Structure formats: structure tokens, C-alpha cells
Amino acid sequence: MNFRERLFNYKKIYDLDGSEDLFLAAMRESVEHHKTHCAFYKELIQDKGYTTDQLIRVEDIASIPTIPVDFFKTHEVKSIEKDDIKIHATSSGTMGQKSQIFIDKSTLKLGTKMIIKAMIYHKFVSIIPTNYLILGYEPKTGNEMGNVKVLTGMTKLAPAKEKVFAIRSIGDAYQIDYFGVMNALKRYARQKLPVRIMGFPSYLYMMLTAMKEMKIPPLKLNKKSIVFTGGGWKKYNDMAIQKEVLYALIEEMLGIPAENCRDFYSAVEHSVAYPECRHHHMHIPIWSRVLIRDVNTLEPLGFNQAGFLNFISPLVSSMPLNSVLMGDMAVLRDGSQCGCGITTPYFEILGRAGTRSSKTCTTSASELLGGPNGTHI
């Protein structure tokens, strides 16, 4: 068994200290694997003068060469042969270009194990028949979007009595089925079974505000119902609200307690999922480390300082995704102050660093931070 597999077999999913040696060994293994099997990655680390001899302490992960997430929107790079691809997923492509991500059997196996462990830890696995409302795309042949695969997979966490998709496939196009969603909610309320609502927060917000505008009386769904949001607000960012406000609206209109509303951060370019704890914080599990980098120098920052989000993980063996610099601005917090029982650091997303229609990412990030050198938040 290699170090990567041993890390993902480790039982305590938030024990960063106890698993640190395994994580470092798995990262060294990951760098060597991609150097051997991916010509692009070999050239990258040679150009940076990087070797795994530099990876001794956990602080040294900052020196692993990063790859900006937008690189994967214009390049296909693999560390496996074409015949070894088990899943081909794409990003949502809100800005027009989509990342092309390829997953092999070992990554799929370990990723599945990771998700199951995380869902069990957070008590999201149930044997009670459940009705699903999926605020995303109905699966169909040819749709390779990662969020479709994730949401479909999450319906396996509790046995499905019924699944309703908000965005239906109509011929060659997709269309939001407002009436189907409203009818499903009313039907689910009558059936009294737990309900799981999953998908984009923007669609959920539009659905709830439409209910209020149409003077539809608040529903009382089963108290064991759960709301999973993820994927951000994307093209509806202008209507984004604080998640605490959204959770309060959910409780008001659907009767689902705010503590049962959990946001997830995940990205097709970074296969580790970060579910919120009961205090609504996304703590770092043993399978990854998170750095925040200065928008000008890309040097790592400490707690409470905003910068680019950098994910580091040995999970994916099919592509060099072991250190990805995201387009999100974020801040890292001291997890010991959370109070949920998990003490690992957690991160908060502040927003996108910029768009292709804006100036440079660095300039846009500086504007978002309120100054040329950033600010404490």
C-alpha cells in the first residue's frame, strides 16, 4: 500500500497533526508520480528547480509549484494513458471556457472513500427513504459537468423515494421547471418524509423569493430534512446574499432548521470536498492543506489575511492537480475558535478575484481587498 492510500485509510479525518507525516510522504509521492508520467509537469518542476528533497516539514508544501486553475481551461494535461480514464468531467464554464478533468480508477476509489468518510462523520448518511429536490441539471448523455456527477452521487447518501430536477432536459437544451419544483415541494410536505434539497444557492434563493412573491404559504417539511448548497452564485453573483440570511429564509419558508443547512466547497479541478460543520465553517481535512497567497507576491499568508486560495492534495493521480491556485479570494481562520468540536483551520470564500472582462487578476484582487497590498479581514 502506498502512502497516498494509507493517508486515505487514516480513520480520524480531521487529525492533521497525527497524519502529517503520511500527508508529506503522499505529497512527495504525488510530485514524483506526475514528474514521471506527465511531460508538462516534469518541465514545470525542472523549470522551478524543485525537488521533493525540499519537502521536509508541512510548511514546505508552499514551495510545491502551483498551477493556476485557468490553465486547465485551455490545456489538457494527463498523467495517465487515455484508456485509463474512468471519468471525464468539466467545470460549469460560466465564463465560456471549461476545465477538462480526467479521473482514473485509483482516484475514483479514494475519492469515493473520502466522501463516504466525510458524510458519515457529519451524520449525512441515512437509511430513511428520502425525497430529493436537485437544484441543478438533469443528467443526460453528453453532459460531462462535474456538478451533475456530484449531485447525482449525493443522492446515494439516503435511499431515494423520488428525485425531481429543477433544470430539465428539453430536446437539446435545458429549461428551469419552476412549476415542477413548486409542485414537488408541496407533495413532499404532504408525504412527511425527510427531504434533501441540493444544488446552487442562487436557484434556491430564487425559488424561495418566488414563493414569497406569489404569497405561497410557508411549508413545513420534515425536521430531519437537509439542504446542501454548493457551486457558488456564478452568473447570479449580483443577487448573492450572506449564507446566514439564506439559511434563515430556508427555515422561514420550508421549516428546515438552519443547522441542517450546509454549504459545500468543491471544484472540478480540486476533488476534495469541504462540507460545513454545524457552525457553518469549512474545516480542512487530512486529505488536503489550504494556503492563502498574497495577490502580488504569491507568498503564503497567515490567518485573517485575504488572498488567492491555494489547494494542495495528493488525491488525484490522473492529472497534476496537487497544488492548484484557484480564482477565488479567501481567508484562513483559526479553527480552534469555531466551537464545533473540529479544531483544524477553516477557510471562508470572499469572492472571485476577477473576470476575463476585467483588468488583470492581480489588479482586480487588489481592488477587492481595498488596497494594493491587501488587508486584514
Steps between C-alpha positions, in 0.01 A plus 500: 500500500645839401500809720207656315280199570612489863407866541150440366463196727586709807200490732496847660410732213585825680818384678751715311779456755472122526490457122761763413784257419268297276383815323857613431600155374191489277582844358859396422356190334255715300767736370722210392207320335399799287863581416536147365171479312427856382748677272350841575536453876855373467591814303319719755682378807835491320444859389427594863801304625274301728576156649321301767813527717364845584185351650598425860255688723136581437595865451703390198188418297488870409801443275326236285445670162141616461293488183234772450154353460442682170784300346271196491243696298738524205726193539442128536770342713495142623719266702324190370429336167171569323377144564537553876247787512190397695329840528522810283357805679484867412454817699176693457660739252316808628750727321497295181802273544487168684771310683546147368563261787581131468467253787650152518393194699723554805398867536134402470542229763674724752271794428196282565652378825572861601142613432349208691722568802417870499126440463498244782697735726253784442202260540373550146456128426151362569298183441168691505327532159546857382355732238753700299468841338811558289553865407727415212507333162313182422758237393507414134743339260770746398478723808844469659468782756657407831215645708251267325709198596546623859131571560397168347751322724369674811157347448659173613550630857138415583264269305307705247121476493476769232740732317393826339743710296451876474677533165341258256634376171268618221630371167850640454457772764436538870211685658416590861184318607355746753160332522655156536711624791207665681276198452773267628545708816127496574486126436803437724343705780189278490704178499685594823820315398840669538592717202845580366533816292830523317658736252585858418412757769383746234224266381394431856484871578296572185261218588445629855455862397255390229300316767479819705411717202227256396375498860542123525461411870818371668538122486583277794736235370625219722738637767761243397514652153837635383606771257835459322613802298812527289645641182471867594274762344682509164320725247249602769769648722325838496217353709726309744409528868679390816449131567361575847224705333434216254481244781252717690286527186510121458382451858224758453362365170573126524525430873848348469715599801799721419739246655385253230609738224855431389706653223772303325807627324624283219642559156545267207871596501530404869317181589508539879161601645470742791161468676406757759503401865194568719631853554519549123877494459699303239778331694806350334508115505806277504486455121601855417663819620384852416723801454402860442748680273574869468347641182822675397782275622315165531676452833296305761302711747392429855158495661250780428679630190326491165661367184484235229378156607754220449399135545766232553410130494641165380156361413507516119746272321359552150595870465750734673241659729711474814537879545232707328472878527129580484333813368328554835599750764489351849616535857624233743371490858621333820273198538551473874267798533210330315351308790354215291749243629723511190814704564669501158520836316208595277475730201241753390439594138490876445423502128659465160831673436379641170363405160643489153313819419670687782860616527768258620415256776750667731354843445147374551606312811663811641181693443300230672733516800474876524861586429812405305643276772184344638347538841416302810139382502 
